[in-house]
Amino acid sequence: MEGYVPEVWRLVRGDELIGEITITDRDFPWLYGDFEAQAGFGEFKPLFDRELELLSADEGREEWESVYEKVTGPLALVSPDGPVSHFLLHIDGAEAWFRWAD
C-alpha cells in the first residue's frame, strides 16, 4: 500500500537499540512481528532462548520468572507512542510476539 508506514516497536537498554519489531499481525492481547536484532541483542539472546524453553516445558515457574526478570530489568519496550510500563515478550529467531500494559 502506498503511504503505509509499518508499526515498529523498539527494544532498548537505555539509549542503546537492542532490536526492532515490525508488527505483522494482532490477536488481542498479543501482537506479532518480525524481529530484527541489533548488535547488543547477543547478550540477551540466551535469556530469551531459555525463557522459551521453560515456557514450552510448562514447568519451573520460579526459574522462568528469574530468567525473565533478567530481561525486563535492563530492557524497555517502546511503542511508536513511547515506552510501555509492563510487557511480556518472546523472541524466537526472527519472530517476536508480545503483550503489554501501561
C-alpha positions in Angstrom: 0.0 0.0 0.0 1.3 3.4 -0.9 1.9 5.6 2.0 1.6 2.7 4.5 4.1 3.0 7.4 4.6 -0.2 9.3 4.2 -0.1 13.1 7.7 -0.6 14.6 8.3 -1.2 18.3 11.8 -0.9 19.8 13.6 -3.0 22.4 16.1 -0.8 24.2 18.6 -0.7 27.0 18.8 3.0 27.9 19.7 4.7 24.7 21.0 1.5 23.0 18.8 -0.1 20.4 18.7 -3.9 21.1 16.2 -4.8 18.4 13.1 -3.7 16.4 9.8 -5.5 16.0 7.8 -4.7 12.9 4.2 -5.6 13.6 2.7 -8.1 11.1 -0.4 -9.4 13.0 -2.6 -8.8 16.0 -4.7 -11.2 18.1 -5.7 -9.3 21.2 -4.0 -9.1 23.5 -1.0 -10.3 21.6 1.0 -8.5 18.8 3.2 -10.5 16.4 6.0 -9.2 14.3 9.3 -9.7 12.6 12.3 -9.2 14.9 15.5 -7.5 13.7 18.3 -7.9 16.2 20.9 -5.3 16.7 24.5 -5.8 18.0 23.5 -5.6 21.7 20.9 -8.4 21.4 23.6 -11.1 21.6 23.9 -10.5 25.3 20.2 -11.2 25.8 19.6 -14.0 23.2 20.5 -16.8 25.7 17.9 -15.4 28.1 15.2 -15.3 25.5 16.1 -18.8 24.4 16.0 -20.2 28.0 12.7 -18.3 28.7 11.1 -20.1 25.7 12.4 -23.5 26.8 10.9 -23.0 30.3 7.7 -21.8 28.8 7.4 -24.7 26.4 8.1 -27.2 29.3 5.3 -25.6 31.2 7.1 -26.1 34.5 9.7 -24.3 36.5 7.6 -21.1 37.0 10.1 -19.8 39.6 13.1 -20.3 37.2 11.1 -18.7 34.3 10.4 -15.7 36.5 14.1 -15.4 37.4 15.2 -15.6 33.8 12.5 -13.2 32.6 13.5 -10.6 35.3 16.9 -10.5 33.7 15.2 -9.4 30.5 12.7 -6.9 32.0 15.2 -5.4 34.4 17.6 -3.8 31.9 15.3 -3.7 28.8 12.4 -1.5 27.9 9.8 -1.9 25.2 9.0 1.2 23.3 5.8 1.6 21.2 5.5 4.2 18.5 3.9 6.4 21.2 6.6 5.8 23.8 7.7 3.3 26.5 5.3 0.9 28.0 5.4 0.1 31.7 4.9 -3.7 31.6 5.4 -6.2 28.8 5.7 -9.9 28.2 7.9 -10.5 25.2 9.0 -13.7 23.5 11.6 -13.8 20.7 12.4 -16.9 18.6 14.9 -16.1 15.9 13.3 -13.5 13.6 9.9 -13.8 15.2 8.6 -11.9 18.2 5.2 -11.8 20.0 4.3 -9.8 23.0 1.6 -8.2 25.1 1.9 -5.0 27.0 0.1 -2.7 29.5 0.6 0.8 30.7 
